[in-house]
Amino acid sequence: MIIIRNLTHVYAGTRRQKARTALHDLTLEIPERSFCILSGPNGSGKSTLFRILCGLATPTGGSVTVGGHDLFAEPAAVRRLMGVVFQSPAVDKQLSIIENLRLHAELHGLRGAAFQERADEALAWTDIKDRLGDRVDTLSGGLARQVELAKCLLTRPRVLLLDEPTTGLDPASRRAFLGALHRLQRERAMTVLMTSHVFSEAEDADSVAIMQDGRLLAHDTPTALKAQLGQEVVVVRPRTPAVMLEALRRDFDRPVLVHGDELRIEDVPPAEAVVLVEQILTRFRGEVLSIAIKQPDLDDVFVHVTGRTGAASQATGPTPQTTAEDLKPEDQEMRA
Amino acid sequence: MSGQTTTALAPAVWALARREFVRFIRQPQRVIGSLGQPLLFWVFLGAGFTPSFNPPGMEGMTYLEYFYPGVLMMMILFASIFSTITVIEDRDQGFLQGVLVAPVPRMAIVLGKVFGGASIALFQAFILLIAAPFLDTPLPLASLPLLVAAMVLTAVGYTALGFSIAWSMRSTAGFHAIMMVFLMPLWLLSGALFPVAGAPMWLQVVMAINPVAHAMTLLRGPFYATPAELLATPAYLTGLAVVVVWVALGLWVSAVRVGAREKGAAAA
C-alpha cells in the first residue's frame, strides 16, 4: 500500500549550520491492511519521513507511492486516500467537536445527509457522542485525541498516518486509544503507519520498523524481531560499567553489549541464564547494582538493533558518529 | 467518492471563511479592541486637529470630516491585518497542517482566510459607517454601492497582503514588527491623516506609488461625488486599476506560497 523507495532527504545548510541528511536511501514497504509501527530514537528521521509521507515536504530523492499513486506527481489523489493524525492536534480548540467535524468534512466535500451518516459512523466507537456541542479545549487529552481520530475517519481513509498519537496521554487513555485504533484498523481494513517510541505499543502491530540516523535498521514482525535476540537476556547494572565490561569480557566467552549504564548479554539459553547470574554475582558481588534475566521484549530489540549499529560505527571510526549529532532534534513538535 | 481528486473550491472556501468569523465572534476582546481603537483615534484626533486643520481648497471642512474615511481605512487595515495573524496561530496550534493535508485547492486555503478576515474587517467598518449620515458630507445615496465596493476591495487587498507576509512567519511578535514598519506607514502615507496636496515633494512621490493611497481615493470619492462623476475622474479610475491589481497580486502570491512545499536540498 505504501511503497517507499530510496528516499533521501537533506536539510539545506546555512552559514551557521552545515547541511544534514535526515534520511539516507530509505526503502520500506507497508502491505495493504497492515498495522506498522515506525520507531526510532529522537533524531532518527521519523518525523522527516512523516512530513514527506503526508505531503508537507518533498524529498531530495527517491519515490513514494500510496495506493498506486505517486505522492509527488499526484499529491491530491494521495490526500484523498489518507487520514493524518498529527502529534500537535490539528483541530480548532475554539470550535465545538461537531463544528470541527463539519469543517473537516466540508474540506473533503462532504455535506448534509452524507455528513450526518459519516459522522455517526466515525463517532460510533468514541466516548464523545454526548459532548458534541462542547468546545475542544474543554476536553481531556484522551477525548481530544478521539476527536482527532474521529475527524480523520469521516473521510473513510484507506491509509491512516499517525505521528506519536499517544504522546501526553495517561496509561489508561493510551491503552484505550490504541485498542480502538487496532479495532478500527481491522474493521475498516485500513493500512496504518504510526510513529511511536513507546515499544509496549508495538507488541500488537503487524510489523515494526526501526530507524536510526535516517536509515532503516530493521522491519519485521514483533515475534521475528524478538527471535533475533535468542532466548533470554541477562542485564547487569554495574557500579562502574567500564571496569565491569572488561571483567565480563575477560571471564566469560560471550559478547557483551553496552547500553547506557547497562551491560547486556544476549541469546543466553534458559538453562545457562541462572548459572551465569550466579557466576557474575559470586565474582563481582560488590560491583553489581542490579542484575536480571529477561525474556526479550521490543525494548530489548530496540537496544539490540540500535546498540549494535552504534558499536559498528565506533569500530569503523568516528565519522558516522558526527553525522548522528548533526541530525535535526526530532521530537520538538513538528510544524506544518 | 467521485473521480475528482480535489474538493470544489467554493465549499472549502466557505467552510474556512465561516470558521474565521465564528472564532472572531467568540472572542469579544477582539471585537471591542478593533472597534474601539479607530473610534478613539477618530474622536480624539478629529477634535484635537479641527481648530488647526485648514488645507488649501478644503475651506470649511472639519478634520473630523476629513479624517472619517481615513478612520474607515484604518479600521479595515487593522482588522484585516490582525485577522491574518491567525495564520501564524493556526500553524502554531497545529490546525493548519490538518488543512494542508486535505485535498483542497491551495487557493481555497488562501481565499478561506482572506474572505474570513475581510468579512471581519467589513463587519466592523459597517458599524462605523452608521456615523456617516451625521457628517457634513453630501454622500449621494447612489454612491453608496461604490463606497461598499471600495471597502470590500480594500479589505481583500489587505488580508491578501497580510496573508502573504504571515505565511512564512513563525512568531506573532515578528509580524507585529513588520506591521509597524511596513503596514502602518502604508496607511500613514495614504492621505488618511493629511492631504497629499500640502505635503513635501518626496512624500508626494511616495504617496503616488502607495497602493493604499489609491484605495483611499476610492474610499473618499463616494462621500463627495455621484458615481457618474467618479467614473469620469482619471484619479478614481487609476485608483481602481491599482487596487484591483493589488488584490489580484496579493492572492496570487499567497497561493504560490501555500502551494510551495518544503523541498529537500540537493544531496550533499
Interface residues (C-beta under 8 A of the other chain):
Chain A: T8 H9 V10 Y11 A12 G13 A19 T21 R51 C54 G55 L56 A57 T58 P59 T60 G61 E74 A76 A77 R79 R80 M82 V84 F86 S88 P89 A90 V91 D92 K93 Q94 L95 E99 R102 L103 H104 E106 L107 H108 G109 R111 K151 M334 R335 A336
Chain B: M1 S2 T5 T6 T7 A8 P11 A12 W14 A15 L16 R19 V22 R23 R26 Q27 R91 D92 Q93 G94 F95 L96 Q97 G98 V99 L100 V101 A102 P103 V104 R170 R261 E262 K263 G264 A265 A266 A267 A268
